[in-house]
Amino acid sequence: MGQAKRRGSREERTQQSIKKTEELLPEFLTCNSCSTKVYDLNLLPTEGISGIEVACAGICPDCGDSTWGINGDPEATQQLMEILSEELNQSDPKIGIDQFKL
């Protein structure tokens, strides 16, 4: 029997992965523009991105800026922030650090 089958069906493994990812989410992110706490966070897909444990984003309810949270290997985190900055045409991205659950 393969290792995956020992951990359950495909759906069970998917649910386990989602639960693990959600457990890593911070309670909130701090807006880098106005320092408001952003509680409404959405998970970002990270399948196939080596070194990233969890990524999330939210929109600040006060100023409307996007705020991202990325947790993982520092080099992979930096690369993902650079990619996001390029995709969103931000020449000077604001990167903050919040407490992720470890």
C-alpha positions as protocol buffer text, in pm:
chain_id: "A"
residue {
  index: 1
  type: MET
  ca { x: 0 y: 0 z: 0 }
}
residue {
  index: 2
  type: GLY
  ca { x: 133 y: 346 z: -94 }
}
residue {
  index: 3
  type: GLN
  ca { x: 204 y: 618 z: 162 }
}
residue {
  index: 4
  type: ALA
  ca { x: -81 y: 838 z: 35 }
}
residue {
  index: 5
  type: LYS
  ca { x: -339 y: 561 z: 68 }
}
residue {
  index: 6
  type: ARG
  ca { x: -235 y: 508 z: 429 }
}
residue {
  index: 7
  type: ARG
  ca { x: -323 y: 870 z: 504 }
}
residue {
  index: 8
  type: GLY
  ca { x: -676 y: 830 z: 366 }
}
residue {
  index: 9
  type: SER
  ca { x: -868 y: 890 z: 47 }
}
residue {
  index: 10
  type: ARG
  ca { x: -782 y: 1176 z: -186 }
}
residue {
  index: 11
  type: GLU
  ca { x: -1066 y: 1384 z: -42 }
}
residue {
  index: 12
  type: GLU
  ca { x: -954 y: 1311 z: 316 }
}
residue {
  index: 13
  type: ARG
  ca { x: -597 y: 1413 z: 231 }
}
residue {
  index: 14
  type: THR
  ca { x: -723 y: 1732 z: 67 }
}
residue {
  index: 15
  type: GLN
  ca { x: -928 y: 1819 z: 376 }
}
residue {
  index: 16
  type: GLN
  ca { x: -628 y: 1747 z: 601 }
}
residue {
  index: 17
  type: SER
  ca { x: -415 y: 1979 z: 389 }
}
residue {
  index: 18
  type: ILE
  ca { x: -675 y: 2258 z: 400 }
}
residue {
  index: 19
  type: LYS
  ca { x: -711 y: 2223 z: 777 }
}
residue {
  index: 20
  type: LYS
  ca { x: -334 y: 2235 z: 826 }
}
residue {
  index: 21
  type: THR
  ca { x: -309 y: 2547 z: 609 }
}
residue {
  index: 22
  type: GLU
  ca { x: -596 y: 2722 z: 790 }
}
residue {
  index: 23
  type: GLU
  ca { x: -429 y: 2647 z: 1124 }
}
residue {
  index: 24
  type: LEU
  ca { x: -124 y: 2843 z: 1006 }
}
residue {
  index: 25
  type: LEU
  ca { x: -324 y: 3156 z: 920 }
}
residue {
  index: 26
  type: PRO
  ca { x: -273 y: 3455 z: 1146 }
}
residue {
  index: 27
  type: GLU
  ca { x: -576 y: 3597 z: 1325 }
}
residue {
  index: 28
  type: PHE
  ca { x: -526 y: 3919 z: 1126 }
}
residue {
  index: 29
  type: LEU
  ca { x: -281 y: 4106 z: 905 }
}
residue {
  index: 30
  type: THR
  ca { x: -178 y: 4464 z: 972 }
}
residue {
  index: 31
  type: CYS
  ca { x: -233 y: 4701 z: 681 }
}
residue {
  index: 32
  type: ASN
  ca { x: 102 y: 4835 z: 566 }
}
residue {
  index: 33
  type: SER
  ca { x: -51 y: 5169 z: 465 }
}
residue {
  index: 34
  type: CYS
  ca { x: -261 y: 5266 z: 767 }
}
residue {
  index: 35
  type: SER
  ca { x: -190 y: 4995 z: 1031 }
}
residue {
  index: 36
  type: THR
  ca { x: -554 y: 4885 z: 1057 }
}
residue {
  index: 37
  type: LYS
  ca { x: -604 y: 4520 z: 1148 }
}
residue {
  index: 38
  type: VAL
  ca { x: -743 y: 4320 z: 854 }
}
residue {
  index: 39
  type: TYR
  ca { x: -942 y: 4019 z: 975 }
}
residue {
  index: 40
  type: ASP
  ca { x: -1114 y: 3905 z: 654 }
}
residue {
  index: 41
  type: LEU
  ca { x: -837 y: 3694 z: 498 }
}
residue {
  index: 42
  type: ASN
  ca { x: -848 y: 3475 z: 191 }
}
residue {
  index: 43
  type: LEU
  ca { x: -612 y: 3184 z: 133 }
}
residue {
  index: 44
  type: LEU
  ca { x: -404 y: 3215 z: -181 }
}
residue {
  index: 45
  type: PRO
  ca { x: -326 y: 2901 z: -382 }
}
residue {
  index: 46
  type: THR
  ca { x: 32 y: 2789 z: -328 }
}
residue {
  index: 47
  type: GLU
  ca { x: 33 y: 2448 z: -494 }
}
residue {
  index: 48
  type: GLY
  ca { x: 360 y: 2396 z: -675 }
}
residue {
  index: 49
  type: ILE
  ca { x: 535 y: 2686 z: -500 }
}
residue {
  index: 50
  type: SER
  ca { x: 822 y: 2525 z: -315 }
}
residue {
  index: 51
  type: GLY
  ca { x: 904 y: 2671 z: 26 }
}
residue {
  index: 52
  type: ILE
  ca { x: 571 y: 2848 z: 91 }
}
residue {
  index: 53
  type: GLU
  ca { x: 364 y: 2708 z: 378 }
}
residue {
  index: 54
  type: VAL
  ca { x: 71 y: 2948 z: 355 }
}
residue {
  index: 55
  type: ALA
  ca { x: -19 y: 3271 z: 176 }
}
residue {
  index: 56
  type: CYS
  ca { x: -319 y: 3492 z: 239 }
}
residue {
  index: 57
  type: ALA
  ca { x: -449 y: 3834 z: 144 }
}
residue {
  index: 58
  type: GLY
  ca { x: -707 y: 4082 z: 259 }
}
residue {
  index: 59
  type: ILE
  ca { x: -841 y: 4425 z: 175 }
}
residue {
  index: 60
  type: CYS
  ca { x: -808 y: 4692 z: 443 }
}
residue {
  index: 61
  type: PRO
  ca { x: -1157 y: 4806 z: 552 }
}
residue {
  index: 62
  type: ASP
  ca { x: -1027 y: 5159 z: 622 }
}
residue {
  index: 63
  type: CYS
  ca { x: -804 y: 5253 z: 327 }
}
residue {
  index: 64
  type: GLY
  ca { x: -886 y: 4979 z: 72 }
}
residue {
  index: 65
  type: ASP
  ca { x: -523 y: 4870 z: 17 }
}
residue {
  index: 66
  type: SER
  ca { x: -435 y: 4506 z: -38 }
}
residue {
  index: 67
  type: THR
  ca { x: -240 y: 4339 z: 238 }
}
residue {
  index: 68
  type: TRP
  ca { x: -59 y: 4008 z: 195 }
}
residue {
  index: 69
  type: GLY
  ca { x: 73 y: 3756 z: 440 }
}
residue {
  index: 70
  type: ILE
  ca { x: 319 y: 3490 z: 330 }
}
residue {
  index: 71
  type: ASN
  ca { x: 479 y: 3230 z: 555 }
}
residue {
  index: 72
  type: GLY
  ca { x: 756 y: 2993 z: 459 }
}
residue {
  index: 73
  type: ASP
  ca { x: 1122 y: 2981 z: 365 }
}
residue {
  index: 74
  type: PRO
  ca { x: 1259 y: 3340 z: 364 }
}
residue {
  index: 75
  type: GLU
  ca { x: 1401 y: 3311 z: 13 }
}
residue {
  index: 76
  type: ALA
  ca { x: 1078 y: 3165 z: -128 }
}
residue {
  index: 77
  type: THR
  ca { x: 876 y: 3431 z: 55 }
}
residue {
  index: 78
  type: GLN
  ca { x: 1089 y: 3709 z: -95 }
}
residue {
  index: 79
  type: GLN
  ca { x: 1052 y: 3562 z: -445 }
}
residue {
  index: 80
  type: LEU
  ca { x: 674 y: 3538 z: -412 }
}
residue {
  index: 81
  type: MET
  ca { x: 653 y: 3900 z: -289 }
}
residue {
  index: 82
  type: GLU
  ca { x: 857 y: 4011 z: -591 }
}
residue {
  index: 83
  type: ILE
  ca { x: 627 y: 3820 z: -827 }
}
residue {
  index: 84
  type: LEU
  ca { x: 317 y: 3971 z: -665 }
}
residue {
  index: 85
  type: SER
  ca { x: 470 y: 4319 z: -687 }
}
residue {
  index: 86
  type: GLU
  ca { x: 542 y: 4275 z: -1058 }
}
residue {
  index: 87
  type: GLU
  ca { x: 196 y: 4136 z: -1130 }
}
residue {
  index: 88
  type: LEU
  ca { x: 29 y: 4426 z: -947 }
}
residue {
  index: 89
  type: ASN
  ca { x: 266 y: 4689 z: -1093 }
}
residue {
  index: 90
  type: GLN
  ca { x: 395 y: 4808 z: -757 }
}
residue {
  index: 91
  type: SER
  ca { x: 749 y: 4939 z: -784 }
}
residue {
  index: 92
  type: ASP
  ca { x: 781 y: 4987 z: -407 }
}
residue {
  index: 93
  type: PRO
  ca { x: 590 y: 4707 z: -236 }
}
residue {
  index: 94
  type: LYS
  ca { x: 523 y: 4741 z: 132 }
}
residue {
  index: 95
  type: ILE
  ca { x: 608 y: 4418 z: 308 }
}
residue {
  index: 96
  type: GLY
  ca { x: 510 y: 4371 z: 669 }
}
residue {
  index: 97
  type: ILE
  ca { x: 553 y: 4095 z: 923 }
}
residue {
  index: 98
  type: ASP
  ca { x: 268 y: 3961 z: 1131 }
}
residue {
  index: 99
  type: GLN
  ca { x: 274 y: 3673 z: 1374 }
}
residue {
  index: 100
  type: PHE
  ca { x: 194 y: 3350 z: 1194 }
}
residue {
  index: 101
  type: LYS
  ca { x: 102 y: 3050 z: 1405 }
}
residue {
  index: 102
  type: LEU
  ca { x: 398 y: 2819 z: 1428 }
}
